[in-house]
Amino acid sequence: MSPVVLVTEELAAAALDVLAEDFEIREIDGTNRAALLGALPDSHAVIIRSATTIDAEALSVADRLKVVARAGVGLDNVDIPAATARGVLVVNAPTSNIVSAAEQAVALLLAVARHTAAASAALKAGAWRRSAYTGVEVHGKTVGVVGLGRIGVLFAQRMAAFGVRLIAYDPYVQPARAAQLGVHLAGLDELLRESDFISVHLPRTPETVGLIGEKELNLVKPGVRIVNAARGGLVDERALAEALADGRVAGAGLDVFETEPLTSSPLFALDNVVVTPHLGASTVEAQDKAGLAVARSVRLALRGEFVPDAVNVRAGGPLDEDVRPLLPLAEKLGRVLTAVAGHLPERVTVEVHGTAAGHDVSVLELAVLKGLFAPVVSEPVTYVNASRLAAERGVTVQMSAVEESGDLLRVRGALPDGRAVSVAGRDAAKLVELDDFDLDLTPDGVLLFLRYTDRPGVVGRIGTMLGEVGVNIAAMQVARRAAGGEALMTLTVDSPVEPDLLARVAAGIGSSRAALVDLRAD
């Protein structure tokens, strides 16, 4: 049975086509709470936009859920801590609408400067009133950008073409970066006093709600025009209406509101206010980008692969192409280490050697932990909950990156009984070392590891014992330290070996240690 992807709001047709190749798509109205709660228990992924709320209650009934995907930027309607606690990945499409949002802010600013909406309404009503709608030029003015993130930067770049002076408030941007953009960094009070136009481009957080309120609106330059196409509540709507009514603020362009949907507000009665119903991402291009981005993320998540756009994974973000191929190898090394050790290690060291070591390799730690815990815990192990599982079980992890040596990924484990185990691979698809035994093995299928004292007849004896119970050997490698010393036999077999049979095989050759690891896809 194919995994179920629940789609609760309109999604681009191209995105649905991507998902339909491998998954069963079920569509419901996410605003219908009963329908949502009824559909979630059978769903492996849910794709939402802004109208569907995935909170702790919704997550509590979604036992199969692996990923919540928001086809857009904001995640105000997803309980991220609750999802993280359940090991559910949360992803969005962080760059899908940035161009559309920046262009919407520019459009609102120009509409406010030239009284476009009021003049259009008057003319359509039969009134030709040119003198009533005298506007102002943008050229030569000072434009204040509150928030110099991705959308704020795009907005600033577009406004620069109008020949304006750009100033910005953003305590997290370095002056050198602002200077590269041709923007002067300023404190919020300075920006309010000097700007002829102000455009807000911040996320909604407890610190930013009400950032521009009554106090701030008493500091503004008389005749300022304010635009908010970011998030509702960043500009106090009541205080803004009062400032517009008494003339301190000459105009406002608003695409977002504290409560949405909103169809009645004192702001709507003012001719110097242009309002739109949250259209920042409402372009064909943005919707296609968002839908395709989350569809690809859902595919990765349901395959158990790393998702760069995950917001609740410590190592989230774009992966370098030298690091990406090592993810499945890292997970397999974790599985092999757990199987060979026969116990969870107390300490794990992940060593990255070679080209990949020059990049951010923190995600490899998560991949190793994912493999380490997958065979020994009952809950699904994901990139989201791997670190939590390690912390709960007292497993500490260290990363080591060395660029100078040849390409290699090694995982070392220190066990509670004092033993040490290590396993290493290279080229993204080779197992080349177990402890100090050299191997050359593709880590796929079902692997059987046997330690024993090197002597004649062991290989034949193992083949006979496995053949008698119908277990076929696909490949075999033998490594030893010295003739007559400790040896390691690695078998790839066509089917798992039951624990009692593994114990009999081990006893039959006097094996000091035996382990089985299933590396087949889940």
C-alpha positions as CSV (number, residue, x, y, z in Angstrom):
1,M,0.0,0.0,0.0
2,S,1.4,3.4,-1.0
3,P,2.0,6.0,1.7
4,V,-0.9,8.5,2.0
5,V,-0.3,12.2,1.4
6,L,-3.1,14.4,2.8
7,V,-3.6,17.7,0.9
8,T,-5.8,20.1,2.9
9,E,-5.7,23.2,0.6
10,E,-5.3,24.0,-3.0
11,L,-1.9,22.9,-4.4
12,A,-0.4,23.5,-7.8
13,A,-1.2,20.8,-10.3
14,A,2.5,20.2,-11.1
15,A,3.1,19.4,-7.4
16,L,0.2,16.9,-7.3
17,D,1.7,15.3,-10.4
18,V,5.0,14.9,-8.6
19,L,3.4,13.2,-5.6
20,A,1.0,11.0,-7.6
21,E,4.0,9.0,-9.0
22,D,4.7,7.3,-5.7
23,F,1.9,8.2,-3.2
24,E,-1.8,8.0,-2.7
25,I,-3.2,11.6,-2.6
26,R,-6.2,12.4,-0.5
27,E,-7.7,15.8,-0.6
28,I,-9.9,17.4,2.2
29,D,-10.9,20.8,3.4
30,G,-8.4,21.5,6.1
31,T,-10.7,24.2,7.7
32,N,-13.2,21.4,8.5
33,R,-11.7,20.3,11.8
34,A,-13.6,17.0,12.1
35,A,-12.6,16.0,8.6
36,L,-9.0,16.9,9.3
37,L,-8.9,14.9,12.6
38,G,-10.6,12.0,10.8
39,A,-8.1,11.9,7.9
40,L,-4.8,12.3,9.8
41,P,-4.6,8.8,11.4
42,D,-4.1,7.2,8.0
43,S,-1.8,9.9,6.7
44,H,2.0,9.7,6.3
45,A,2.3,13.3,5.2
46,V,0.1,16.4,5.3
47,I,0.5,19.4,3.0
48,I,-1.2,22.6,4.2
49,R,-1.2,26.3,3.5
50,S,-2.3,29.1,5.8
51,A,-5.9,28.0,6.6
52,T,-5.2,24.6,8.1
53,T,-4.0,24.3,11.7
54,I,-1.7,21.4,12.7
55,D,-1.6,21.7,16.5
56,A,-0.8,19.2,19.3
57,E,-4.3,17.7,19.1
58,A,-4.0,17.1,15.4
59,L,-0.5,15.6,15.9
60,S,-1.7,13.3,18.7
61,V,-4.0,11.4,16.4
62,A,-1.5,11.2,13.5
63,D,0.4,8.1,14.5
64,R,1.8,7.5,11.0
65,L,2.6,11.0,10.2
66,K,6.3,11.7,9.2
67,V,6.1,15.2,7.7
68,V,4.0,18.4,7.8
69,A,4.7,20.5,4.8
70,R,3.5,24.1,4.5
71,A,3.3,25.3,0.9
72,G,4.5,28.7,1.7
73,V,6.8,30.5,4.1
74,G,5.1,31.1,7.4
75,L,4.5,28.4,10.0
76,D,2.3,30.2,12.5
77,N,-0.3,27.5,12.1
78,V,2.0,24.5,12.9
79,D,2.9,23.5,16.5
80,I,6.6,22.9,15.8
81,P,7.6,21.8,19.3
82,A,4.8,19.3,19.4
83,A,5.8,18.0,16.0
84,T,9.4,17.7,17.0
85,A,8.5,15.8,20.2
86,R,6.8,13.2,18.0
87,G,9.6,13.0,15.5
88,V,7.6,14.6,12.8
89,L,9.5,16.7,10.2
90,V,8.2,20.2,9.6
91,V,9.1,21.8,6.2
92,N,8.1,24.8,4.3
93,A,9.1,26.5,1.1
94,P,11.2,29.4,2.4
95,T,12.1,31.0,-0.9
96,S,9.0,30.2,-3.0
97,N,7.3,33.6,-2.6
98,I,10.1,36.0,-1.8
99,V,10.0,37.7,-5.2
100,S,6.2,37.9,-5.2
101,A,6.2,39.3,-1.6
102,A,8.9,41.9,-2.4
103,E,7.0,43.0,-5.6
104,Q,3.7,43.2,-3.6
105,A,5.4,45.6,-1.1
106,V,6.7,47.8,-4.0
107,A,3.2,47.7,-5.6
108,L,1.6,48.9,-2.3
109,L,4.2,51.6,-1.8
110,L,3.5,53.0,-5.3
111,A,-0.2,52.7,-4.9
112,V,-0.1,54.7,-1.7
113,A,2.2,57.3,-3.1
114,R,-0.1,58.0,-6.1
115,H,-3.6,57.3,-4.5
116,T,-4.1,54.6,-7.1
117,A,-6.9,52.7,-5.3
118,A,-9.0,55.7,-4.4
119,A,-8.6,57.4,-7.8
120,S,-9.6,54.1,-9.5
121,A,-12.7,53.7,-7.3
122,A,-13.8,57.3,-7.9
123,L,-13.4,57.1,-11.7
124,K,-15.3,53.9,-11.8
125,A,-18.1,55.6,-9.8
126,G,-18.2,58.4,-12.5
127,A,-16.1,61.1,-10.9
128,W,-13.1,62.6,-12.9
129,R,-11.2,64.3,-10.0
130,R,-7.6,64.8,-11.0
131,S,-6.8,67.5,-8.4
132,A,-8.1,65.4,-5.5
133,Y,-5.5,62.7,-6.0
134,T,-2.2,64.5,-6.3
135,G,0.5,62.2,-5.1
136,V,4.3,62.3,-4.4
137,E,7.3,61.0,-6.3
138,V,9.4,58.2,-4.8
139,H,12.6,59.4,-6.4
140,G,14.9,61.3,-4.0
141,K,13.0,60.1,-0.9
142,T,14.3,58.1,2.1
143,V,12.9,54.6,2.3
144,G,13.2,52.7,5.5
145,V,13.3,48.9,5.4
146,V,12.4,47.2,8.7
147,G,14.0,43.8,8.4
148,L,16.8,43.1,6.0
149,G,16.1,39.4,5.4
150,R,15.7,37.8,2.0
151,I,12.5,39.7,1.2
152,G,13.7,42.9,2.7
153,V,16.9,42.7,0.5
154,L,14.8,42.1,-2.6
155,F,12.6,45.0,-1.8
156,A,15.6,47.2,-1.1
157,Q,17.2,46.2,-4.4
158,R,14.1,47.1,-6.3
159,M,13.6,50.4,-4.6
160,A,17.2,51.4,-5.3
161,A,16.2,51.7,-9.0
162,F,13.9,54.6,-8.1
163,G,16.9,56.6,-6.9
164,V,16.1,56.6,-3.2
165,R,18.2,56.7,-0.1
166,L,17.9,53.4,1.7
167,I,18.1,52.9,5.5
168,A,17.3,49.7,7.4
169,Y,16.7,48.5,10.9
170,D,17.9,44.9,11.5
171,P,19.9,44.1,14.6
172,Y,21.1,40.8,13.1
173,V,22.7,42.2,10.0
174,Q,26.3,43.3,10.0
175,P,27.1,46.8,8.7
176,A,29.5,45.4,6.1
177,R,26.6,43.4,4.6
178,A,24.3,46.4,4.6
179,A,27.0,48.5,2.9
180,Q,27.3,45.9,0.1
181,L,23.6,46.4,-0.5
182,G,23.9,50.2,-0.5
183,V,21.9,50.4,2.7
184,H,22.7,52.5,5.8
185,L,21.9,50.6,9.0
186,A,20.1,52.6,11.7
187,G,18.3,52.2,14.9
188,L,14.5,51.9,14.8
189,D,13.9,55.4,16.2
190,E,16.3,56.9,13.7
191,L,14.6,55.1,10.8
192,L,11.2,56.3,12.0
193,R,12.3,59.9,12.2
194,E,14.1,60.0,8.8
195,S,12.0,57.9,6.5
196,D,9.5,59.2,3.9
197,F,8.4,55.6,3.2
198,I,8.6,52.6,5.6
199,S,8.2,49.0,4.6
200,V,8.1,46.2,7.1
201,H,9.7,42.8,6.3
202,L,10.0,40.9,9.6
203,P,8.7,37.5,10.8
204,R,5.9,37.5,13.4
205,T,7.5,36.6,16.8
206,P,6.7,37.7,20.4
207,E,9.5,40.3,20.0
208,T,8.1,41.8,16.8
209,V,4.4,41.9,17.5
210,G,3.4,45.5,17.9
211,L,6.9,46.7,16.9
212,I,5.4,49.8,15.4
213,G,2.8,51.0,17.8
214,E,1.5,54.3,19.3
215,K,4.9,55.3,20.7
216,E,6.7,54.6,17.5
217,L,4.1,56.4,15.4
218,N,4.6,59.5,17.5
219,L,8.2,59.5,16.3
220,V,7.6,59.3,12.5
221,K,8.5,62.0,10.0
222,P,5.2,63.9,9.2
223,G,3.7,62.7,6.0
224,V,5.4,59.2,6.1
225,R,3.7,56.4,4.2
226,I,3.9,52.9,5.7
227,V,3.7,49.5,4.0
228,N,3.2,46.1,5.7
229,A,3.2,43.1,3.4
230,A,5.0,40.8,5.9
231,R,2.9,39.6,8.8
232,G,-0.2,41.0,10.5
233,G,0.3,42.5,14.0
234,L,3.8,44.0,13.4
235,V,2.1,47.4,13.0
236,D,-0.6,48.2,15.6
237,E,-3.7,48.6,13.5
238,R,-5.6,50.8,16.0
239,A,-2.7,53.1,16.5
240,L,-2.1,53.3,12.7
241,A,-5.7,54.2,12.1
242,E,-5.4,57.0,14.6
243,A,-2.2,58.3,13.1
244,L,-3.7,58.2,9.6
245,A,-6.8,60.0,10.8
246,D,-4.9,62.9,12.4
247,G,-2.5,63.3,9.5
248,R,0.8,62.1,11.2
249,V,0.9,59.3,8.6
250,A,-0.1,60.3,5.1
251,G,-0.9,56.8,3.8
252,A,-0.6,53.1,4.4
253,G,-0.5,50.0,2.2
254,L,-1.5,46.8,4.0
255,D,-1.6,43.2,2.7
256,V,-1.7,41.5,6.1
257,F,-3.7,41.9,9.3
258,E,-3.6,40.8,12.9
259,T,-6.7,38.7,12.4
260,E,-7.4,37.0,9.1
261,P,-9.7,36.9,7.2
262,L,-10.7,40.5,8.0
263,T,-13.6,42.2,6.2
264,S,-14.3,45.1,8.5
265,S,-11.8,47.6,10.0
266,P,-11.6,51.4,10.7
267,L,-8.7,51.3,8.3
268,F,-11.0,50.3,5.5
269,A,-12.9,53.6,5.7
270,L,-9.8,55.8,5.0
271,D,-9.2,56.9,1.4
272,N,-5.4,57.1,2.1
273,V,-5.2,53.3,2.9
274,V,-4.7,50.6,0.2
275,V,-5.6,47.1,1.4
276,T,-5.3,43.7,-0.2
277,P,-6.4,40.3,1.3
278,H,-2.9,38.8,2.0
279,L,-1.9,38.6,-1.7
280,G,1.9,38.6,-1.1
281,A,2.3,35.0,-2.3
282,S,-0.7,35.0,-4.7
283,T,1.1,34.8,-8.0
284,V,1.1,31.8,-10.4
285,E,4.8,31.6,-10.1
286,A,4.9,31.6,-6.3
287,Q,2.2,29.0,-6.0
288,D,4.0,26.7,-8.4
289,K,7.3,27.2,-6.7
290,A,5.8,26.5,-3.2
291,G,3.9,23.5,-4.3
292,L,6.8,21.9,-6.2
293,A,9.2,22.7,-3.3
294,V,7.1,21.0,-0.7
295,A,6.2,18.1,-3.0
296,R,10.0,17.4,-3.4
297,S,10.5,17.7,0.4
298,V,7.6,15.3,1.1
299,R,9.2,12.7,-1.3
300,L,12.5,13.0,0.5
301,A,10.9,12.7,3.9
302,L,8.8,9.7,3.1
303,R,11.9,8.0,1.7
304,G,13.7,8.7,5.0
305,E,16.2,11.0,3.4
306,F,17.4,14.4,4.7
307,V,15.2,17.4,3.8
308,P,17.2,20.6,3.5
309,D,14.1,22.8,4.1
310,A,13.2,21.1,7.4
311,V,12.8,23.8,10.1
312,N,12.9,21.5,13.1
313,V,16.2,19.7,12.3
314,R,19.3,21.1,14.0
315,A,21.4,20.6,10.8
316,G,18.8,22.0,8.4
317,G,19.8,24.1,5.4
318,P,21.3,23.4,2.0
319,L,23.7,20.5,1.8
320,D,27.0,20.8,-0.1
321,E,27.3,18.3,-2.9
322,D,30.4,16.8,-1.3
323,V,28.3,16.0,1.8
324,R,25.0,14.8,0.4
325,P,26.2,11.4,-0.9
326,L,27.6,10.5,2.5
327,L,24.2,10.6,4.2
328,P,23.0,7.1,3.4
329,L,26.5,5.7,4.1
330,A,26.5,7.5,7.5
331,E,23.2,5.9,8.4
332,K,24.4,2.5,7.4
333,L,27.6,2.8,9.4
334,G,25.4,3.6,12.4
335,R,23.3,0.5,11.9
336,V,26.4,-1.7,11.5
337,L,28.0,-0.3,14.6
338,T,24.9,-1.0,16.7
339,A,24.7,-4.6,15.4
340,V,28.4,-5.4,15.8
341,A,28.6,-3.8,19.2
342,G,25.5,-5.6,20.4
343,H,24.8,-2.6,22.7
344,L,24.3,1.1,22.4
345,P,27.6,2.9,22.8
346,E,28.1,5.5,25.5
347,R,30.1,7.8,23.2
348,V,30.1,8.1,19.5
349,T,32.7,9.9,17.4
350,V,32.0,10.7,13.8
351,E,35.1,11.3,11.8
352,V,35.0,13.0,8.4
353,H,38.2,12.9,6.3
354,G,38.8,14.5,3.0
355,T,36.9,16.9,0.7
356,A,33.6,16.8,2.6
357,A,35.4,17.9,5.8
358,G,35.8,21.4,4.5
359,H,32.0,21.9,4.6
360,D,29.3,21.9,7.3
361,V,29.0,18.1,8.1
362,S,26.8,18.3,11.2
363,V,24.0,16.5,9.4
364,L,26.2,13.4,9.2
365,E,26.0,13.2,13.0
366,L,22.2,13.0,12.7
367,A,22.4,10.4,10.0
368,V,24.7,8.2,12.1
369,L,22.4,8.5,15.1
370,K,19.4,7.7,12.9
371,G,21.1,4.4,11.9
372,L,22.4,3.8,15.4
373,F,18.9,3.8,17.0
374,A,16.7,2.4,14.2
375,P,17.3,-1.2,15.2
376,V,16.8,-0.7,18.9
377,V,13.9,1.6,19.5
378,S,10.2,1.0,18.8
379,E,9.4,4.5,17.5
380,P,10.4,5.6,14.0
381,V,13.8,7.3,14.1
382,T,14.1,10.5,12.0
383,Y,16.4,13.4,11.6
384,V,14.1,15.2,13.9
385,N,14.2,13.0,17.0
386,A,17.6,11.4,16.6
387,S,19.3,13.9,18.9
388,R,16.6,13.6,21.5
389,L,16.9,9.8,21.5
390,A,20.6,10.1,22.1
391,A,20.2,12.6,24.9
392,E,17.5,10.4,26.6
393,R,19.8,7.3,26.5
394,G,22.9,9.1,27.5
395,V,24.7,8.7,24.2
396,T,27.1,11.6,23.6
397,V,28.4,12.5,20.1
398,Q,31.5,14.3,18.8
399,M,32.3,15.4,15.3
400,S,35.8,15.4,13.9
401,A,36.7,16.8,10.4
402,V,40.1,16.5,8.8
403,E,40.6,17.9,5.3
404,E,44.2,16.7,4.8
405,S,43.7,12.9,4.7
406,G,41.9,10.8,2.0
407,D,38.2,10.7,1.7
408,L,36.8,8.5,4.5
409,L,33.8,8.4,7.0
410,R,34.5,6.6,10.2
411,V,32.2,6.0,13.2
412,R,33.8,5.0,16.5
413,G,31.8,3.8,19.5
414,A,32.9,3.4,23.1
415,L,30.8,0.8,24.9
416,P,29.8,0.6,28.6
417,D,31.9,-2.5,29.1
418,G,35.1,-0.7,27.9
419,R,35.1,-2.2,24.4
420,A,35.6,0.0,21.4
421,V,34.1,-0.6,18.0
422,S,34.7,1.3,14.8
423,V,33.4,1.0,11.2
424,A,34.3,3.0,8.2
425,G,33.3,3.6,4.6
426,R,34.3,5.7,1.6
427,D,33.0,6.7,-1.8
428,A,29.5,6.9,-0.4
429,A,28.9,3.2,-1.1
430,K,31.8,1.1,0.3
431,L,32.3,-0.5,3.7
432,V,36.1,-0.5,4.0
433,E,36.9,-1.2,7.7
434,L,35.5,-2.9,10.7
435,D,37.6,-2.3,13.8
436,D,41.1,-2.9,12.3
437,F,40.0,-5.4,9.6
438,D,40.1,-4.2,6.0
439,L,37.0,-4.8,3.9
440,D,35.8,-3.9,0.4
441,L,32.1,-4.4,0.6
442,T,28.9,-2.7,-0.6
443,P,26.8,-2.1,2.5
444,D,23.5,-3.4,1.2
445,G,21.1,-6.2,1.9
446,V,21.5,-8.5,4.9
447,L,25.0,-8.7,6.3
448,L,26.3,-11.4,8.6
449,F,29.6,-10.7,10.6
450,L,31.4,-13.6,12.3
451,R,34.6,-13.3,14.4
452,Y,36.5,-16.6,14.9
453,T,40.0,-18.1,15.0
454,D,41.5,-18.6,11.6
455,R,41.8,-22.3,10.7
456,P,41.0,-24.6,7.7
457,G,37.4,-25.7,7.0
458,V,35.5,-22.8,8.6
459,V,34.3,-21.3,5.3
460,G,32.9,-24.6,4.2
461,R,31.3,-25.4,7.5
462,I,29.4,-22.0,7.5
463,G,28.2,-22.6,3.9
464,T,26.9,-26.0,4.8
465,M,25.1,-24.9,7.9
466,L,23.4,-22.0,6.2
467,G,22.5,-24.1,3.1
468,E,20.8,-26.7,5.3
469,V,18.3,-24.2,6.5
470,G,17.8,-22.5,3.0
471,V,19.9,-19.4,3.6
472,N,21.7,-18.5,0.3
473,I,25.0,-16.7,0.4
474,A,25.3,-13.9,-2.2
475,A,28.8,-12.7,-1.4
476,M,31.6,-13.5,1.1
477,Q,34.8,-11.8,2.3
478,V,37.3,-13.0,4.8
479,A,39.9,-10.8,6.6
480,R,42.5,-11.8,9.2
481,R,45.3,-10.2,11.1
482,A,47.6,-13.2,10.7
483,A,47.4,-16.8,9.8
484,G,45.9,-18.7,12.8
485,G,44.9,-15.4,14.4
486,E,41.6,-13.7,14.8
487,A,39.6,-13.5,11.5
488,L,36.5,-11.7,10.4
489,M,34.1,-13.3,7.9
490,T,31.4,-11.0,6.3
491,L,28.6,-12.6,4.4
492,T,25.9,-11.0,2.3
493,V,22.9,-13.4,2.4
494,D,19.5,-13.3,0.6
495,S,17.4,-13.4,3.7
496,P,17.6,-12.6,7.4
497,V,19.0,-15.3,9.8
498,E,16.9,-16.0,12.8
499,P,18.7,-15.3,16.2
500,D,18.7,-19.0,17.2
501,L,20.2,-20.0,13.9
502,L,22.8,-17.3,14.2
503,A,23.7,-18.6,17.6
504,R,24.1,-22.1,16.3
505,V,26.3,-21.0,13.4
506,A,28.5,-19.0,15.8
507,A,28.8,-21.9,18.2
508,G,29.5,-24.3,15.3
509,I,32.7,-22.4,14.4
510,G,33.6,-21.2,17.8
511,S,32.8,-17.6,16.9
512,S,33.8,-15.1,19.6
513,R,31.3,-12.6,18.2
514,A,28.5,-12.8,15.6
515,A,26.2,-10.0,14.4
516,L,23.5,-9.6,11.8
517,V,22.5,-6.2,10.2
518,D,19.6,-5.7,7.8
519,L,20.4,-2.8,5.5
520,R,17.5,-3.3,3.1
521,A,15.3,-0.3,2.5
522,D,12.5,0.0,5.0
